[in-house]
Amino acid sequence: MKVVIIGAGVAGLSIGWKLREGGADVLILERAQPARAATWAAAGMIAPTAETAHAHPDETPFARRSAALWPEFAAKIEEKSGRKIGYRRDGALMVARSEDEARQIASRSNRELLTADEARAREPLLGSAIAGALWDAEEAQVDSRALGAALTNVFVRAGGKLSVNEAAVRIEVGDGWLGATTPFTTHVADKVLVAAGAWSGRIEMDDNVLPPVRPVKGEVLALVPPQGALLPAQVVWGNGVYLVPREGRLLIGATMEEVGFDTRLTDAAENWLTDRAVSLMPSLANWTIDEHWAGLRPAAPDGLPVLGETSVKNLFVATGQFRNGILFAPAVAETVSRLILGLDAPEIRAFSPQRFGKAP
Ligand SMILES: Cc1cc2nc3c(=O)[nH]c(=O)nc-3n(C[C@H](O)[C@H](O)[C@H](O)COP(=O)(O)OP(=O)(O)OC[C@H]3O[C@@H](n4cnc5c(N)ncnc54)[C@H](O)[C@@H]3O)c2cc1C
């Protein structure tokens, strides 16, 4: 079976790898360089408790299943690529700034909340304006840039073909075949998977069945501490931001903006992120901004992932992971590769691309 995948982000690369393991002949078309879009921009949190507070009932079990698959997924990627991807299950502290917020946070878990003093004992950088915190030891993180590079390596070592700087501009639907047309040629395949992140709805088709995903911009800062200052030992959420210790830096994320495909960096975002972080951890005012970047999350109108076969036979989609594409990666890879290979896959009807009908 020949499969063409459009997009080499975490989704396309990990599904492509699983398809190779299942014996398919796989070509990934990447319009730029692999894993340099949302996957590169991500903070890399594997945060089913912190991120699925208001999730759809079908999303929470999917997130939990994926988080449980992560340790083995990470170990296999490291073993097959010979590279470290920084998977760490150090837990996360979800900080409340008022009694009201403390009650909301407490409802995410059956664990007891820490008092403000207990939270500061776990994370001494926290300031005085906190009411308590939820501690979840199961939350994890991965270095998403290292992950993208390692997955690219694993896919190619598994015998996958990757064509970079080759954008799919159109999908052709033939009689028993599909084609991905690029400026250079039409790649004919038995099955095509669109895993083009926030751009997944923008590929031309005669009868457009691709989902109406849109980009949601996120800006992130990385701070370096002054000499002698320690990084937090775990991910910390609070005051509308998250703080992720990574390789000697502290990532502060992330804004959420609906500004189309604009990824320009703004002073407003920089100020918003630093103000929020400093009011949570006052000593961060003395840290230095080392990097500032932006990325586009792929979001469906209902906020749910879009995974599975479209109403065009053999045309599949994996997008709409929104804020959780790193968390979801192992479950997406397993589920979508099995669907493409025609094997039994876990039930994900709520995520079907067919829920949107055809685009006008
Ligand atoms: C600031 C920020 C922070 C985030 N933090 C987290 C986090 O902590 N945890 C988490 O789980 N998730 C996080 N996310 C979300 C996560 O990054 C995404 O959900 C995930 O990376 C989506 O992966 P993807 O492979 O679908 O898309 P992408 O990584 O965007 O990859 C899509 C690829 O398709 C290519 N492409 C597009 N159009 C075409 C075309 N026509 N032809 C060929 N190639 C094409 C692009 O060049 C790109 O390489 C964050 C996102 C952002 C922006």
The ligand as an SDF file (V2000), in Angstrom:
LIG
                    3D

 53 58  0  0  0  0  0  0  0  0999 V2000
    2.8950   28.2850   21.3040 C   0  0  0  0  0  0  0  0  0  0  0  0
    2.4030   26.8790   21.2860 C   0  0  0  0  0  0  0  0  0  0  0  0
    2.5770   26.0980   22.4130 C   0  0  0  0  0  0  0  0  0  0  0  0
    2.1170   24.7830   22.4020 C   0  0  0  0  0  0  0  0  0  0  0  0
    2.3410   24.0030   23.5050 N   0  0  0  0  0  0  0  0  0  0  0  0
    1.9150   22.7160   23.5070 C   0  0  0  0  0  0  0  0  0  0  0  0
    2.1610   21.8840   24.6370 C   0  0  0  0  0  0  0  0  0  0  0  0
    2.7970   22.2860   25.6160 O   0  0  0  0  0  0  0  0  0  0  0  0
    1.6840   20.6050   24.5940 N   0  0  0  0  0  0  0  0  0  0  0  0
    0.9980   20.1140   23.5450 C   0  0  0  0  0  0  0  0  0  0  0  0
    0.5600   18.9560   23.5860 O   0  0  0  0  0  0  0  0  0  0  0  0
    0.7660   20.8740   22.4480 N   0  0  0  0  0  0  0  0  0  0  0  0
    1.2040   22.1530   22.4140 C   0  0  0  0  0  0  0  0  0  0  0  0
    0.9640   22.9470   21.3270 N   0  0  0  0  0  0  0  0  0  0  0  0
    0.1570   22.4140   20.2190 C   0  0  0  0  0  0  0  0  0  0  0  0
    0.9910   21.5600   19.2920 C   0  0  0  0  0  0  0  0  0  0  0  0
    2.1790   22.2370   18.9780 O   0  0  0  0  0  0  0  0  0  0  0  0
    0.2150   21.2650   18.0040 C   0  0  0  0  0  0  0  0  0  0  0  0
   -1.0770   20.7830   18.3030 O   0  0  0  0  0  0  0  0  0  0  0  0
    0.9450   20.2130   17.1800 C   0  0  0  0  0  0  0  0  0  0  0  0
    2.3000   20.5630   17.0000 O   0  0  0  0  0  0  0  0  0  0  0  0
    0.2970   20.0560   15.8130 C   0  0  0  0  0  0  0  0  0  0  0  0
    1.1220   19.1740   15.0970 O   0  0  0  0  0  0  0  0  0  0  0  0
    0.9190   18.9630   13.5480 P   0  0  0  0  0  0  0  0  0  0  0  0
    1.9220   17.9720   13.0990 O   0  0  0  0  0  0  0  0  0  0  0  0
   -0.5070   18.6730   13.2720 O   0  0  0  0  0  0  0  0  0  0  0  0
    1.1660   20.4290   12.9160 O   0  0  0  0  0  0  0  0  0  0  0  0
    2.5180   21.2210   12.6310 P   0  0  0  0  0  0  0  0  0  0  0  0
    3.5590   20.9280   13.6330 O   0  0  0  0  0  0  0  0  0  0  0  0
    2.1170   22.6300   12.4130 O   0  0  0  0  0  0  0  0  0  0  0  0
    3.0140   20.5840   11.2670 O   0  0  0  0  0  0  0  0  0  0  0  0
    2.3110   20.7400   10.0700 C   0  0  0  0  0  0  0  0  0  0  0  0
    3.3150   20.6350    8.9420 C   0  0  0  0  0  0  0  0  0  0  0  0
    2.6280   20.6240    7.6960 O   0  0  0  0  0  0  0  0  0  0  0  0
    3.3730   21.4010    6.7770 C   0  0  0  0  0  0  0  0  0  0  0  0
    2.4670   21.8200    5.7030 N   0  0  0  0  0  0  0  0  0  0  0  0
    1.4540   22.7100    5.7830 C   0  0  0  0  0  0  0  0  0  0  0  0
    0.8180   22.8110    4.5920 N   0  0  0  0  0  0  0  0  0  0  0  0
    1.4520   21.9590    3.7490 C   0  0  0  0  0  0  0  0  0  0  0  0
    1.2580   21.6230    2.3800 C   0  0  0  0  0  0  0  0  0  0  0  0
    0.2770   22.1620    1.6590 N   0  0  0  0  0  0  0  0  0  0  0  0
    2.0930   20.7140    1.8150 N   0  0  0  0  0  0  0  0  0  0  0  0
    3.1010   20.1540    2.5490 C   0  0  0  0  0  0  0  0  0  0  0  0
    3.3270   20.4550    3.8480 N   0  0  0  0  0  0  0  0  0  0  0  0
    2.5030   21.3240    4.4530 C   0  0  0  0  0  0  0  0  0  0  0  0
    3.9130   22.5470    7.6150 C   0  0  0  0  0  0  0  0  0  0  0  0
    5.0260   23.1660    6.9880 O   0  0  0  0  0  0  0  0  0  0  0  0
    4.2890   21.8020    8.9000 C   0  0  0  0  0  0  0  0  0  0  0  0
    5.6080   21.3300    8.8750 O   0  0  0  0  0  0  0  0  0  0  0  0
    1.4560   24.2530   21.2690 C   0  0  0  0  0  0  0  0  0  0  0  0
    1.3260   25.0320   20.1230 C   0  0  0  0  0  0  0  0  0  0  0  0
    1.7990   26.3380   20.1250 C   0  0  0  0  0  0  0  0  0  0  0  0
    1.6720   27.1590   18.8770 C   0  0  0  0  0  0  0  0  0  0  0  0
  1  2  1  0
  2  3  1  0
  2 52  2  0
  3  4  2  0
  4  5  1  0
  4 50  1  0
  5  6  2  0
  6  7  1  0
  6 13  1  0
  7  8  2  0
  7  9  1  0
  9 10  1  0
 10 11  2  0
 10 12  1  0
 12 13  2  0
 13 14  1  0
 14 15  1  0
 14 50  1  0
 15 16  1  0
 16 17  1  0
 16 18  1  0
 18 19  1  0
 18 20  1  0
 20 21  1  0
 20 22  1  0
 22 23  1  0
 23 24  1  0
 24 25  2  0
 24 26  1  0
 24 27  1  0
 27 28  1  0
 28 29  2  0
 28 30  1  0
 28 31  1  0
 31 32  1  0
 32 33  1  0
 33 34  1  0
 33 48  1  0
 34 35  1  0
 35 36  1  0
 35 46  1  0
 36 37  1  0
 36 45  1  0
 37 38  2  0
 38 39  1  0
 39 40  1  0
 39 45  2  0
 40 41  1  0
 40 42  2  0
 42 43  1  0
 43 44  2  0
 44 45  1  0
 46 47  1  0
 46 48  1  0
 48 49  1  0
 50 51  2  0
 51 52  1  0
 52 53  1  0
M  END
$$$$
